[in-house]
Amino acid sequence: MSSSKSIHLADHDLAALQEARVLLANAQHAAAVLARWTPEEAKRVARQVAAALLPRAEFYAEWAVRECRIGKVTDKIAKNELACTLTPTAWDNVALGGVRRNDALRIVEIGRPAGVVVGLSNSTSPVATILFKTIMCLMTRNALVISPHPVALGCCTEVTRELQAAIEQAGGPANAVQILTRPTVEATGALMRDPRTDVILATGGTPMVRAAYGSGNPAIGVGSGNVPVYVDASADIEAAASLIITAKNFDHGSPCSAPSVLMLHAGIAQPMQRALARHGAHVCTEQEALQIQSYAFPEGKFNGKVVGRPACEIALAAGVQVPADCEALVCPIVNPQAGHVLLKEKLSPILACVVVQDIDHAIGVARLMLQHSGAGHTSGIHSGSAEQAVYWGAALDYFRVVVNGSTVHDSTGGNTGLPYTFTIGTGYAGKSSVDCNVGPELLVNWKRVAFPLPGGWAGAMASGAALPAASGTLSTLTPELQATVLRIVQEELEQLR
């Protein structure tokens, strides 16, 4: 019996490894076709594919919640719709390939797609992440191979199949987007390490992101969140309470940019807690907070059963009575210290709460949080003072600081100037190669043909004549020359493969 089982498991592992190799071989052929497209053609196909999947937003939201038991259908619909509507249009005025020139520096730039992209998908936003990455890859003329989170395998496999059908309907090649249907650790590792992989887009848990960086191939990875939000004495209490609870309840707290620990200035702590209750939160007693803590972190270890589950369900399991429409569980921490489990990321409607004396006290608590996770990700502050907001941002290693807003929606440009994304880079602080909100521009490299420039770059910078390359004038080179250059780039890519 045990021998038969071992053979079966071995066969599955070998089949998964073989599948990974086949997917990459297919992706190389697709990438060669995609590289011959013009940037305009790529954006056209991306828009057509996104439009084809938009009516399916609700279908896949329901499937993802049913399969993963994480989050809310209504919020996943919103994510899927956003991925289909904003992704193909947000970069309309950004060059994602082709030929452009910077006259001030006398440089001609030639875009080169990455080629084969391996994309890791998470369990909290599985379909929206795949939609986002697929559309990004189409816009940049790259082929995509997806390694899904195993708990979301069904919905991820089907949406990938439908995406590929839409790509072919729009005139794209076979195998432009594929998925690993046996997402074992070994097979995902093989995808990431294979020399045919040109870049890895790593969205998921910290161990998998670390594996991507250790693969030997280029990787664009993200870090985990653990968001502190400080409310100071000058804040608009009612507005802050509404924004915080709305953000904490979105998709049942599963986004990594959801508030994790709330810090209330002592001068407004009690009215703020009453405001939180008015906006749907249950402010726990110390005993209730201990019960929820024991359920969410039994013996100090995180209980994955709380991820993206309703607040009332978590409270019931912990033996705490709350209304069925409760939106968040506010758990006070009387004496926050290093290692306190409620200072960790919770991916749920559980919101720790600390009363602080001033902003420096709040910064001290946030630094305790950074010992666990969240470095480079997102923090929030509610304050009437711009100076306080900048002070908070300067003091802490978070690369997105949302002021008087929702850390979930505004960290990705809902009501701020931060770029839209489903993938947040956490920079060197979070052990990531990028500190920005990841977009398609990272999937294109630029060759630079540099003509003689008197005084060189330093002289141009000193005179103020130079423009950043990204904002240089779009090329006015002849169409014939542009076509020739793109053909040469394609020939080079084929030689490399």
Buried (B, 14 or more C-beta within 10 A) or exposed (E): EEEEEEEEEEEEBEBBBEBBBEBBEBBBBBBBBBBBBBBEBBBBBBBBBBBBBBEBBBBBBBBBBEBBEBBBBEBBBBBBBBBBBBBBEBBEEEBBBBBBBBEBBBBBBBBBBBBBBBBBBBBBBBBBBBBBBBBBBBBBBBBBBBBBBEBBBBBBBBBBEBBBEBBBEBEBBEBBBBBBBBBBBEBBBBBBBBEBBBBBBBBBBBEBBBBBBEBEBBBBBBBBBBBBBBBBBEBBBEEBBBBBBBBBBBBBBBBBBBBBBBBBBEBBBEEBBEBBBEBBBBBBEEEBBBBBBBBBBEEEEBBBEBBBBBBBBBBBBBEBEBEEEBBBBBBBBEEBEEEBBBBBBBBBBBBBBBBBEEBEBBBBBBBBBBEBBBBBBBBBBBBEBEEBBEBBBEBBBBBBBBBBBBBBBBBBBBEBEBBBBBBBBBBEBBBBBBBBBBBBBBBBBBBEEEEEBEEEEEEBEEEEEBBEBEEBEEBEBEEEEBEEBBEEBBEEBEEEB
